[in-house]
Amino acid sequence: MSEGTPQEPADTPQPVLEITASRQLPSWLAEAGVSLAFTTYQAGKLVFAGLGPDGRLSIFERTFNRCMGLCGDGQSLYMSSLYQLWRFENALRPGQDHAGYDRLYIPVLGLTTGDLDIHDLAVDGKGRVVFVNTLFSCLAVAREGYSFAPLWQPPFISRLAAEDRCHLNGLAMADGRPAFVTAASRTDVADGWREHRREGGCVIDVASGEVVAAGLSMPHSPRLHRGRLWLLESGSGQLGTVDLEGGRFEPLAFCPGYVRGLAFAGDFAVVGLSKQRQNRTFHDLPLEENLTKRNAVPRCGVAVIDLRTGDLVHWLWLEGVMQELYDVIALPGVRRPMALGFRTDEIRRTLRIAAPEAL
């Protein structure tokens, strides 16, 4: 070590993960018949929340560098990381378990895209992975041998450039096709969205290219559920719906945090929350005023909202090493999932043999 380089004391405590769950969260997971998966790019973790054999909450995590977008149907999972797209497949047969887990997700395919700052992603009706290419302000599809193939861009984006012009981030699918996207602004210059964080956000209809709602503060995670378009207004901490005829955002519930990541299980929404970064991107947003008005502190974790009342009925709060989440999904019919990563030898010893093929 060079002279003058500061050294930390040997007994400096390392950050740890502290988890606090509401008392009835395990019961809700059992009743809803789901488990949860969420990503934190800040800590580089893919995390699963399910139920152990004793009915208590089970948490399982794996490390992936800057993991963000996440989608899946219980059998397959897709996830974006710093410069790759990953596909995971469940290796267990129905009724089989692995050390008490009913899903064993193995990363079977990784496509190297480069650092595109991929946000939301989904699988379309053609089986293609469609993702929000935030760096290039467009929707794109994965293609072997390439970083991406452009699919669609907002009409106000004049050309594809690695400039994150409007901070395109969220994707809602309908009938196997991209239906709506969210953006932090309608700017067409490099990094221009940062000057419009407070009320420059919008929702865009992909088919027509028209803006169907505007004046939003950092909208994220648009999702269609039961015929209504839901989204998270991250800049205010609100979950709500979009009145497509009137072009208005109609808040339903306030969550104490910067909200990103939205999934549904029947009459309930599952929302990801993050603490605010102490930088210009998160500063001077309505969220600060809403927290102050309620004498609340920002949380990191997952909240379950009753869509019938707007009440926050269950929660999973994370403290310590995790400060920010990006995406969250509900895994139907899954009780206790786990995944293999690359930091242990377990993936070397997990072998699967397909049915024989003819010469």
PyMOL commands that set and color helices and strands:
alter all, ss='L'
color gray80, all
select helices_A, chain A and resi 25-32+192-196+286-293+346-349
alter helices_A, ss='H'
color red, helices_A
select strands_A, chain A and resi 17-21+34-40+45-51+57-63+70-72+76-80+84-90+103-112+118-123+129-133+138-141+149-152+168-174+177-183+201-205+211-216+219-225+228-233+238-243+248-254+258-265+268-274+301-306+312-320+328-332+337-339
alter strands_A, ss='S'
color yellow, strands_A
deselect
rebuild
show_as cartoon
